[in-house]
Amino acid sequence: MTDLLLSQFRPQPKLVVPQSAITAPYRRVIDAHNHLGAFGGNWDQRTPAEFFAHLDHAGVAHYVDLDGGWGEDILTDRLRRFKAFAPDRYRVFGGVDWSKWAAEGHSFADRSATRFRAQVARGAQGLKIWKPFGLHVTDDTGALARIDDPRLDAIWAAAGELRLPVMIHIADPVAFFDPVDATNERWEELGAYPDWSFPSPPFPSFSTLIEAFANLVRRHPNTTFIGAHVGCYAENLGWVSALLDECPNFMVDISARVGELGRQPYSARRFFLRHSDRILFGTDAGPDLATYAIYARFLESEDEHFNYGPGEIPGQGRWHIYGLNLPRPVLDQIYYDNAARLFGL
């Protein structure tokens, strides 16, 4: 026996277990968390006709694009091309320009709320907050801004008054805040993307960020918050479940987290059954057919020990997942009904 590089390790499971033939969700879905940009396969460079034809092939009835918040030019382009082409099948979210805080000082939140209202008047249908909030965003003094900073309340209140959801991504997988050493289950992923590591110090701890997020949701009961990636804490479904129980204004999506959910199938199934009316379908992978098939297999089948990614080596960690075999009424809520209710479709 000689030492083997982890990058060369290709174990072949020898389990003999039933395998389903699920290749797509059994019904048309609303993809409530996705993108058109480079991460999603550069669909923003394709024609709207090509894009929506692809959605038809994928079985996607409605697509939520979160990229509008990257800048006014992007928002304008998406509204002009994609929203105008298929207004009943596409929506794009606006965002907050944190770079203006330094110059605008105490008026930043009010001005940001005004800018968001203007985005909505042009056609934006929600607010997307990206993970730099809490990790990198600084106020007018150069201090790191807290997620539950009361100076920002005008922004969240505006979304509530407009009856539009706030899709918010706080922190990242818990392992991203741990030392990148032999004990870190995301060692390979962080080796490939070292800027995804957020050691404390200098960054706040994961517990500090997630509790501030919970405080934010509690303090604005009239604003609907969608916690991206299973409430930003897929490793602890008990914590997410407790916040869902406490806060009727809180929802979650399952995007980019079937790898976490599928390795805790008993806890995950209980979570889905308990909160079936508060969970949104989404992939965060663009309209990728292989990814939709994996999500459908995870939600619909009782398959055991299968890859949660389209590649040979799972991207988030070297484990496999198990299907939840959810009942059709629950699947209907997650695939379509919850988002349709939220978005008024």
C-alpha positions in Angstrom: 0.0 0.0 0.0 1.2 3.5 -0.9 -0.2 6.9 -0.1 -2.9 8.0 -2.5 -3.7 11.6 -3.3 -7.3 12.5 -2.4 -7.7 14.0 -5.9 -7.0 10.6 -7.3 -9.5 8.7 -5.0 -12.4 7.3 -7.0 -14.2 4.8 -4.7 -16.9 2.7 -6.5 -19.8 1.8 -4.2 -20.6 -1.9 -4.2 -24.1 -1.5 -2.7 -26.9 -3.4 -4.5 -29.9 -1.3 -4.0 -32.9 -0.2 -6.1 -32.4 2.7 -8.4 -35.3 4.9 -9.7 -35.7 6.1 -13.2 -36.6 9.7 -12.2 -35.1 12.1 -14.7 -37.2 15.3 -14.0 -39.7 16.6 -11.5 -43.0 14.8 -12.0 -44.8 18.1 -12.6 -43.9 21.7 -13.7 -42.1 23.7 -11.1 -41.5 27.2 -10.0 -37.7 27.7 -9.6 -37.7 30.3 -6.9 -33.9 30.7 -6.5 -31.8 30.9 -9.6 -29.7 33.1 -11.9 -29.0 33.8 -15.6 -25.4 34.8 -15.3 -22.1 33.0 -15.6 -22.7 30.7 -12.6 -25.9 29.5 -14.3 -24.4 28.8 -17.7 -24.5 32.3 -19.3 -28.1 32.2 -20.2 -28.1 36.0 -20.1 -26.2 35.8 -23.4 -28.9 33.7 -25.1 -32.0 35.0 -26.6 -35.2 35.0 -24.5 -36.8 32.6 -27.0 -34.0 30.1 -26.5 -34.2 30.5 -22.7 -37.9 29.9 -22.4 -37.8 27.1 -24.9 -35.2 25.5 -22.6 -37.4 26.1 -19.6 -40.3 24.3 -21.4 -38.0 21.3 -21.9 -36.9 21.4 -18.3 -40.5 21.5 -17.0 -40.1 25.0 -15.4 -43.2 27.0 -15.3 -41.7 30.1 -13.7 -38.2 31.3 -13.1 -36.9 33.7 -10.5 -33.7 35.5 -11.4 -31.9 37.0 -8.5 -29.2 38.8 -10.5 -31.0 42.2 -10.9 -29.4 43.4 -7.7 -25.9 43.4 -9.1 -26.5 46.7 -10.9 -29.0 48.9 -12.6 -27.7 48.0 -16.0 -28.3 44.3 -15.4 -31.8 44.9 -14.0 -32.7 47.1 -17.0 -31.4 44.4 -19.4 -33.3 41.6 -17.7 -36.5 43.6 -17.6 -36.2 44.7 -21.2 -35.5 41.3 -22.7 -36.7 38.5 -20.4 -39.5 40.0 -18.4 -40.9 41.7 -21.5 -40.8 38.5 -23.5 -42.6 36.3 -20.9 -44.0 38.4 -18.1 -46.0 35.5 -16.6 -43.0 33.2 -16.4 -40.1 35.3 -15.2 -39.4 37.7 -12.4 -36.2 39.5 -11.4 -35.2 40.9 -8.0 -33.6 44.2 -7.2 -30.9 44.9 -4.6 -29.1 47.3 -2.3 -26.0 49.2 -3.4 -23.9 49.0 -0.2 -21.1 51.1 -1.7 -23.2 54.2 -1.3 -23.3 53.9 2.5 -20.0 55.7 2.9 -21.1 58.8 1.0 -24.8 58.9 2.2 -24.2 58.3 5.9 -27.3 58.5 8.0 -29.6 58.8 5.0 -28.3 55.6 3.4 -31.2 53.3 4.5 -33.9 55.8 3.5 -32.3 56.4 0.1 -31.8 52.7 -0.4 -35.5 52.1 0.3 -36.3 54.9 -2.2 -34.0 53.2 -4.8 -35.7 49.9 -4.2 -39.1 51.4 -4.7 -37.9 52.8 -8.0 -36.6 49.4 -9.0 -40.1 48.0 -8.2 -41.7 50.7 -10.3 -39.6 49.6 -13.2 -40.5 45.9 -12.8 -38.4 44.3 -10.0 -40.5 41.9 -7.9 -38.4 41.2 -4.8 -35.2 42.2 -3.0 -32.1 40.0 -3.0 -29.4 40.4 -0.3 -26.1 38.7 -1.0 -23.8 37.1 1.5 -21.3 40.1 1.7 -23.9 41.6 4.1 -22.5 40.6 7.5 -19.1 39.6 6.1 -17.8 42.5 4.1 -20.4 45.4 4.1 -19.2 48.4 6.1 -21.1 51.5 7.2 -20.1 55.2 6.7 -17.5 54.9 9.5 -15.8 51.9 7.9 -17.1 49.5 10.6 -18.5 46.1 9.7 -22.3 46.4 9.5 -24.4 44.0 11.6 -27.1 42.0 9.9 -29.7 43.3 12.5 -28.4 46.9 12.5 -31.5 49.0 13.2 -30.2 51.8 11.0 -31.2 49.6 8.0 -34.8 49.1 9.1 -36.2 51.4 6.4 -35.0 48.9 3.7 -36.8 45.9 5.2 -39.9 48.0 6.0 -40.1 49.1 2.4 -40.2 45.5 1.2 -42.9 44.8 3.7 -45.0 47.8 2.6 -44.6 46.7 -1.0 -45.6 43.2 0.0 -42.5 41.8 -1.8 -40.2 39.1 -0.4 -36.6 39.6 0.7 -34.4 36.7 -0.5 -31.5 36.8 1.9 -28.3 34.8 2.0 -26.4 35.1 5.3 -23.0 33.4 6.0 -22.4 30.1 4.2 -21.9 26.4 5.2 -20.7 26.3 8.8 -17.5 24.5 7.8 -16.4 27.6 5.9 -15.9 29.3 9.2 -13.8 26.6 10.6 -10.0 26.2 10.2 -9.1 24.7 6.8 -7.3 21.7 8.2 -7.6 17.9 8.2 -10.8 18.1 10.2 -12.7 20.3 7.8 -15.3 18.3 5.8 -15.2 21.0 3.1 -11.4 20.9 2.7 -11.4 20.1 -1.0 -14.1 22.8 -1.8 -12.2 25.4 0.2 -9.0 24.4 -1.5 -10.6 25.1 -4.9 -12.2 28.4 -3.7 -10.0 29.7 -0.9 -11.9 33.0 -0.8 -14.9 31.1 0.6 -13.1 30.6 3.9 -14.2 33.1 6.6 -12.1 32.4 9.7 -13.0 34.2 12.9 -11.2 36.5 13.5 -11.2 38.6 11.3 -14.7 37.6 10.3 -17.6 37.3 12.7 -18.4 33.7 13.9 -21.1 31.8 12.2 -23.2 31.8 15.4 -23.0 35.6 15.5 -24.2 36.0 12.0 -27.0 33.5 12.1 -28.4 34.8 15.4 -28.3 38.4 14.1 -30.2 37.1 11.1 -32.9 35.5 13.3 -33.1 38.9 15.2 -33.7 40.6 11.9 -36.6 38.3 10.9 -38.2 38.6 14.3 -38.0 42.4 14.3 -39.8 42.8 11.0 -42.9 40.6 11.2 -44.6 42.4 8.3 -41.8 41.6 5.9 -41.5 38.2 4.3 -37.9 36.9 4.4 -36.8 33.9 2.4 -33.8 32.3 4.0 -31.7 31.1 1.1 -30.2 27.6 1.2 -32.5 26.2 3.8 -32.5 29.3 6.0 -28.8 29.6 5.7 -28.3 26.8 8.2 -29.0 23.4 6.5 -26.7 21.7 8.9 -29.1 22.4 11.8 -32.7 21.8 10.8 -33.8 22.0 14.4 -32.7 25.6 14.5 -34.3 26.4 11.2 -37.5 24.7 12.2 -37.7 26.6 15.5 -37.4 29.9 13.6 -40.1 28.9 11.1 -42.4 28.0 14.1 -41.6 31.3 15.8 -41.9 33.6 12.7 -44.8 33.2 10.2 -43.0 35.8 8.0 -40.1 33.4 7.4 -39.7 30.9 4.5 -36.8 28.9 3.1 -35.6 27.5 -0.2 -33.7 24.3 -0.8 -31.3 25.7 -3.4 -27.7 24.3 -3.4 -28.3 22.3 -0.3 -29.5 18.8 -1.3 -26.0 17.7 -0.4 -26.7 18.7 3.2 -30.4 17.6 3.3 -29.8 14.3 1.7 -27.2 13.0 4.2 -29.7 13.5 7.1 -32.8 11.9 5.4 -34.8 11.2 8.5 -34.4 14.7 9.9 -34.9 16.2 6.5 -38.1 14.3 5.8 -39.6 15.3 9.2 -38.6 18.9 8.4 -40.3 18.8 4.9 -43.5 17.3 6.3 -43.7 19.7 9.2 -43.0 22.8 7.1 -44.4 21.8 3.8 -46.2 25.1 3.3 -43.0 27.2 3.9 -40.4 25.6 1.7 -39.6 26.8 -1.9 -38.1 24.8 -4.7 -34.9 26.3 -6.3 -31.5 25.0 -7.5 -29.1 28.0 -7.7 -27.5 26.2 -10.7 -29.1 27.8 -13.7 -31.8 25.8 -15.7 -29.6 22.7 -15.7 -31.4 19.5 -16.7 -29.0 17.2 -14.7 -29.5 19.3 -11.6 -33.3 19.2 -11.9 -33.1 15.5 -12.2 -31.0 15.1 -9.0 -33.4 17.3 -7.1 -36.4 15.3 -8.3 -34.7 12.1 -7.4 -33.9 13.4 -3.9 -37.4 14.7 -3.2 -39.5 11.9 -4.9 -37.5 8.6 -4.6 -36.4 6.4 -1.8 -33.1 5.7 -3.5 -30.1 5.2 -1.3 -26.5 6.4 -1.5 -26.4 8.5 -4.7 -24.4 11.4 -5.9 -25.9 14.8 -5.2 -24.0 16.5 -8.0 -23.7 16.1 -11.7 -20.0 15.5 -11.6 -18.0 12.4 -10.7 -16.9 13.9 -7.4 -19.6 15.7 -5.3 -18.6 19.3 -5.1 -19.4 20.1 -1.5 -18.0 17.0 0.2 -17.3 13.3 -0.4 -20.6 11.8 0.7 -23.7 10.6 -1.0 -27.4 11.3 -0.2 -30.7 9.5 0.2 -34.1 10.2 -1.2 -37.0 11.5 0.9 -39.9 9.8 -0.9 -42.2 12.8 -0.1 -46.0 12.4 -0.6 -47.4 14.0 -3.7 -49.4 16.7 -1.8 -46.1 17.8 -0.1 -44.3 17.8 -3.4 -47.0 19.9 -5.0 -46.5 22.5 -2.3 -42.7 22.6 -2.7 -42.6 22.4 -6.4 -45.3 25.0 -7.2 -48.0 25.9 -4.7 -45.9 27.7 -2.0 -44.2 30.0 -4.6 -47.4 30.6 -6.5 -49.0 31.8 -3.3 -46.0 33.9 -2.3 -45.7 35.5 -5.8 -49.4 35.8 -6.5 -49.2 33.5 -9.6 
